[in-house]
Amino acid sequence: MKTLNKTVIAMAFAAAMPTAALAADVPLLDVVFDPTAVTGYAGPGAAFTFDEIVVSSVGAATLTLTDTDGDGVIGAGQGETFTETGLVVNANFKMDGILVGPLTTGVNINYEMFAIFDSSLIAGTGLSGTAGLTGLDLVALFSSSSAAAIVFDTTVDGLYSAGTSTSIGSLTMATGNCVITPAVGGTFGEGSCGLAFAFDAAGVTDAGVWTRGGFDLGPLETSMTLDVDVDSITPPISPVYAGGPGSNQVTSIISDGSTAFQVPEPAMLGLLGMGLLGMAASLRRRHAA
């Protein structure tokens, strides 16, 4: 199955170990992606280092806003609910602002990567939550059930192809909100969003796909942040439901944005490695005794 429903956003991972010593994140300098470590992939490709994943595409996602509180208007509080479908974004890699990886030269491209936020394509993915007015702004709060899948696709045509894709990571919403500002006439047509996801590669793909300083990122408690500008909402969201109390508003959203990756200090990863070696040595001595 393929889809042209796409949106423009930019994504970034932030990795942090679940210990006080590794609580502080720093800018990512040398995370490595290795396509040859992806389960079942036998094609050409080489590992490369990156510091940013920029996900961009064309088209729009579909937003359905529902008058859950049944008063026929968007009021104060969080009395409305929403779902967003059709969100599929294509991932590119950058290092120091320059494209790296499969799209560096435009030749010998043998795979693509996507983030899927659409349950009709991958079960359990999608965006949803509640919405309502805070002052004059329309504020949407995303639910913890919002999720996405990161997939590796060997059909290279700019579209997601389910039959040739492999999951290499999952995203689960930690916190997220959008603030949509009112336009002339009181409708809502643009704004911005900040989303934070927990990223998990452990159990999703083989070790060695995502690494930094020789350490596999799969076992780490990793997060991903998305800073999104909502460029257009067509038609704009109306403060009054044309269909009356309990009805829906269905609209299309186009967005864009960017951010950067963060991971623990290399020195901290080194301390972690020494700690693991020390633990192994201690266990060997214990068994020997």
C-alpha positions as CSV (number, residue, x, y, z in Angstrom):
1,M,0.0,0.0,0.0
2,K,1.2,3.5,-0.8
3,T,0.1,6.9,0.3
4,L,0.6,10.5,-0.9
5,N,-0.8,11.9,2.3
6,K,2.3,13.5,3.7
7,T,3.3,16.4,5.9
8,V,6.5,18.4,6.4
9,I,8.1,18.2,9.8
10,A,11.6,17.7,11.1
11,M,12.5,15.3,13.9
12,A,15.3,14.7,16.3
13,F,16.2,12.1,18.8
14,A,17.5,12.8,22.4
15,A,19.1,9.8,24.1
16,A,19.5,9.7,27.9
17,M,20.4,6.8,30.2
18,P,18.0,6.2,33.2
19,T,20.7,7.2,35.7
20,A,21.3,10.5,37.4
21,A,24.8,10.6,35.9
22,L,23.4,10.6,32.4
23,A,20.4,12.8,33.0
24,A,21.9,15.8,31.1
25,D,21.8,15.6,27.3
26,V,24.3,17.3,25.0
27,P,24.1,18.0,21.2
28,L,24.5,14.8,19.2
29,L,27.8,14.6,17.3
30,D,28.4,11.1,16.1
31,V,25.4,8.8,15.9
32,V,25.8,6.1,13.3
33,F,23.1,4.5,11.2
34,D,24.0,1.2,9.6
35,P,21.5,-0.1,7.0
36,T,23.3,-3.4,6.7
37,A,22.3,-4.2,10.2
38,V,18.6,-4.0,9.4
39,T,16.9,-7.4,9.6
40,G,16.5,-9.0,6.1
41,Y,18.3,-6.2,4.2
42,A,20.8,-7.7,1.8
43,G,21.3,-4.7,-0.5
44,P,24.2,-2.3,-0.8
45,G,24.8,0.4,1.7
46,A,27.3,1.7,4.1
47,A,27.1,3.0,7.7
48,F,27.2,6.8,8.0
49,T,27.3,9.4,10.8
50,F,24.6,12.1,11.3
51,D,23.5,14.7,13.7
52,E,20.0,15.5,12.4
53,I,17.1,13.7,10.8
54,V,15.0,16.0,8.7
55,V,11.7,14.6,7.6
56,S,10.0,16.3,4.7
57,S,7.2,15.5,2.3
58,V,4.3,16.9,0.4
59,G,0.5,16.8,0.9
60,A,-1.5,17.1,4.0
61,A,-2.7,15.1,7.0
62,T,-6.5,15.0,7.8
63,L,-7.7,16.4,11.1
64,T,-11.1,15.5,12.5
65,L,-12.3,17.7,15.3
66,T,-15.4,16.5,17.3
67,D,-17.7,18.5,19.5
68,T,-17.5,16.0,22.3
69,D,-19.1,18.2,24.9
70,G,-22.1,18.7,22.7
71,D,-22.4,22.5,22.9
72,G,-21.9,23.2,19.2
73,V,-18.9,25.6,19.8
74,I,-15.3,25.4,20.7
75,G,-15.2,26.7,24.2
76,A,-12.8,27.1,27.1
77,G,-11.1,24.0,28.5
78,Q,-10.7,20.7,26.6
79,G,-14.2,19.9,25.6
80,E,-13.3,18.8,22.0
81,T,-11.5,15.7,20.8
82,F,-9.5,15.2,17.6
83,T,-7.8,12.6,15.5
84,E,-5.1,13.1,12.8
85,T,-4.7,10.5,10.0
86,G,-2.7,10.2,6.8
87,L,0.5,11.5,8.4
88,V,3.5,9.8,6.6
89,V,6.8,11.6,6.5
90,N,10.0,10.8,4.6
91,A,13.3,11.0,6.5
92,N,16.6,12.4,5.3
93,F,19.8,12.6,7.3
94,K,22.2,15.6,7.8
95,M,25.6,16.1,9.3
96,D,26.7,19.7,10.0
97,G,23.8,20.9,7.8
98,I,24.7,18.7,4.8
99,L,22.8,15.8,3.5
100,V,24.4,12.4,4.2
101,G,23.3,8.8,3.7
102,P,21.2,7.5,0.8
103,L,20.3,10.9,-0.6
104,T,23.8,12.5,-0.5
105,T,24.5,12.1,-4.3
106,G,21.2,10.9,-5.7
107,V,22.9,7.7,-7.1
108,N,22.9,4.2,-5.7
109,I,19.9,5.0,-3.6
110,N,18.5,1.6,-2.4
111,Y,16.3,2.4,0.6
112,E,14.1,5.1,2.1
113,M,12.9,5.7,5.7
114,F,9.5,6.9,6.9
115,A,7.8,7.9,10.1
116,I,4.2,6.5,10.0
117,F,1.5,8.1,12.1
118,D,-1.5,6.3,10.5
119,S,-3.3,3.3,12.0
120,S,-4.7,2.4,8.5
121,L,-1.1,1.7,7.5
122,I,0.4,0.4,10.7
123,A,-1.8,-0.7,13.6
124,G,-1.3,1.2,16.8
125,T,0.0,4.4,15.2
126,G,-1.7,7.8,14.9
127,L,-2.3,11.1,16.7
128,S,-5.2,12.0,18.9
129,G,-6.2,14.1,21.9
130,T,-8.3,16.8,23.2
131,A,-8.7,20.5,22.3
132,G,-10.3,23.7,23.5
133,L,-9.7,27.4,24.0
134,T,-7.1,28.9,26.3
135,G,-7.7,32.6,26.1
136,L,-8.1,33.3,22.4
137,D,-5.9,30.4,21.2
138,L,-7.1,26.9,20.3
139,V,-4.9,24.5,22.3
140,A,-4.7,20.8,21.4
141,L,-3.2,18.3,23.9
142,F,-2.0,15.0,22.5
143,S,-2.9,11.7,24.3
144,S,-0.4,9.2,25.5
145,S,-1.9,6.7,23.0
146,S,-0.4,8.8,20.1
147,A,2.3,6.8,18.5
148,A,4.4,6.2,15.3
149,A,6.6,3.7,13.7
150,I,9.9,4.3,12.0
151,V,10.3,2.1,8.9
152,F,13.0,1.2,6.5
153,D,11.7,0.7,2.9
154,T,13.6,-0.9,0.1
155,T,11.2,0.3,-2.6
156,V,12.7,3.6,-3.7
157,D,9.9,5.8,-5.2
158,G,9.2,8.5,-2.6
159,L,6.2,6.6,-1.2
160,Y,5.7,4.2,1.7
161,S,5.4,0.6,0.5
162,A,4.1,-1.7,3.2
163,G,5.3,-4.9,1.4
164,T,9.0,-3.9,1.4
165,S,9.2,-2.1,4.7
166,T,10.8,-3.1,8.0
167,S,10.2,-1.5,11.4
168,I,13.4,-0.1,12.9
169,G,12.0,1.9,15.8
170,S,8.8,3.0,17.5
171,L,7.6,6.3,19.0
172,T,5.2,6.7,22.0
173,M,3.9,10.1,23.0
174,A,5.3,11.5,26.2
175,T,3.9,15.0,26.0
176,G,2.6,17.2,23.2
177,N,0.6,20.3,22.4
178,C,-0.3,22.6,19.5
179,V,-1.3,26.2,19.8
180,I,-3.4,27.5,16.9
181,T,-3.8,31.3,16.8
182,P,-7.1,33.0,15.7
183,A,-7.2,34.7,12.3
184,V,-9.4,37.5,11.2
185,G,-13.0,36.4,11.6
186,G,-12.2,34.2,14.5
187,T,-11.2,31.0,12.5
188,F,-8.0,29.1,13.2
189,G,-5.6,28.6,10.3
190,E,-2.0,28.4,11.6
191,G,0.1,27.8,14.7
192,S,2.9,25.7,16.2
193,C,3.3,22.4,18.0
194,G,5.9,20.8,20.3
195,L,5.8,17.0,20.7
196,A,8.0,14.7,22.7
197,F,8.1,10.9,22.1
198,A,9.9,8.0,23.7
199,F,11.9,6.3,21.0
200,D,12.5,2.5,21.3
201,A,14.6,0.4,19.0
202,A,15.2,-2.5,21.4
203,G,13.1,-5.4,20.3
204,V,12.1,-3.6,17.1
205,T,15.2,-4.1,15.1
206,D,18.6,-5.8,15.5
207,A,21.4,-4.3,17.5
208,G,23.8,-2.2,15.5
209,V,21.3,-0.2,13.4
210,W,21.6,2.9,15.7
211,T,24.9,3.3,17.5
212,R,27.0,6.0,19.1
213,G,30.6,5.7,20.2
214,G,30.3,1.9,19.7
215,F,27.3,1.7,22.0
216,D,24.0,0.4,20.7
217,L,21.2,3.0,21.2
218,G,18.5,0.3,21.3
219,P,18.7,-0.4,25.1
220,L,18.9,3.3,26.0
221,E,15.9,5.2,27.2
222,T,15.8,7.5,24.2
223,S,13.4,10.3,23.3
224,M,12.5,12.2,20.1
225,T,11.3,15.8,19.9
226,L,9.3,17.4,17.1
227,D,9.0,21.2,16.7
228,V,6.3,21.8,14.1
229,D,5.0,24.9,12.5
230,V,1.4,24.5,11.3
231,D,1.5,26.5,8.0
232,S,-2.1,26.0,6.8
233,I,-5.4,24.5,7.9
234,T,-7.8,24.1,5.0
235,P,-10.6,24.9,5.5
236,P,-9.8,26.9,8.7
237,I,-11.2,25.5,11.9
238,S,-14.4,27.4,12.8
239,P,-15.3,28.3,16.4
240,V,-18.8,27.2,15.7
241,Y,-19.7,23.7,14.4
242,A,-21.7,24.1,11.2
243,G,-23.3,20.8,11.7
244,G,-24.6,21.7,15.2
245,P,-24.0,20.2,18.6
246,G,-22.1,16.8,18.5
247,S,-20.9,17.2,14.9
248,N,-17.4,17.2,13.4
249,Q,-15.1,19.5,11.5
250,V,-12.8,17.8,9.0
251,T,-9.8,19.8,7.6
252,S,-6.4,19.3,6.0
253,I,-3.1,20.4,7.7
254,I,0.2,21.2,6.2
255,S,3.2,21.7,8.6
256,D,7.0,22.1,8.6
257,G,9.8,22.5,11.1
258,S,13.2,21.3,12.3
259,T,15.2,20.3,15.4
260,A,18.4,18.5,16.3
261,F,19.4,15.3,18.0
262,Q,20.9,15.0,21.5
263,V,22.6,12.1,23.3
264,P,24.6,11.6,26.5
265,E,28.2,12.9,26.7
266,P,30.7,10.4,25.1
267,A,32.6,10.4,28.5
268,M,29.4,9.2,30.2
269,L,29.0,6.4,27.7
270,G,32.6,5.5,28.4
271,L,31.9,5.3,32.1
272,L,28.9,3.1,31.4
273,G,31.1,0.8,29.3
274,M,33.7,0.6,32.1
275,G,30.9,-0.1,34.6
276,L,29.6,-2.9,32.5
277,L,33.1,-4.4,32.2
278,G,33.6,-4.1,35.9
279,M,30.3,-5.8,36.5
280,A,31.3,-8.7,34.2
281,A,34.7,-9.0,35.9
282,S,33.0,-9.1,39.3
283,L,30.6,-11.8,38.2
284,R,33.5,-13.9,36.8
285,R,35.3,-13.6,40.1
286,R,32.2,-14.5,42.0
287,H,31.7,-17.6,39.8
288,A,35.4,-18.6,40.2
289,A,35.0,-18.4,44.0
